[in-house]
């Protein structure tokens, strides 16, 4: 199978997700699939796909047999065929879907984020499925090097081709900084101290100027 485009991966992952989370509306209509692809939460990166490109993506996935079109009561609907085409159990499909939806993650993060798709007994069971996916030919996932400031290695899917480990580490560092909130870095603290010192000096100069003007005008300062 060829490498998928980011939108193709997103479409498949959304279908896997919605099959588990909203089974009453699965298979998905085109509008529901588009909304899932452009969802703002639980997505990394956030996309802004349009209907024409989504339709073209659906056609490509149908050619790969990864997506199946079914007839609904009023509109066409779509379901994924990942497990059968890739010869994977549902647990592995869930892990791939979450990786395609949210980007590289640690085993603990994957266990938590997969909760609604597949419940893993513990982190070791997650790692067991990840190791199996990594050992496939071709491999479906890869363990990334630990990013600076992190304790655990993260995993990334390979359905869209090789992963730039350096770029993934940089993204992880950015995510870590965001998770820490607005905590300033050492450089930012030094800049803040310098700014406070400058403002203090300006204040002293202004106080001296006001005192001098008061003396010249014969005014008494409290």
Helices and strands as residue ranges (DSSP letters): H 6-21, G 23-25, E 28-29, H 30-37, H 51-63, E 67-71, E 76-80, H 82-86, H 90-102, H 107-113, H 123-135, E 141-143, E 155-157, H 165-179, H 186-216
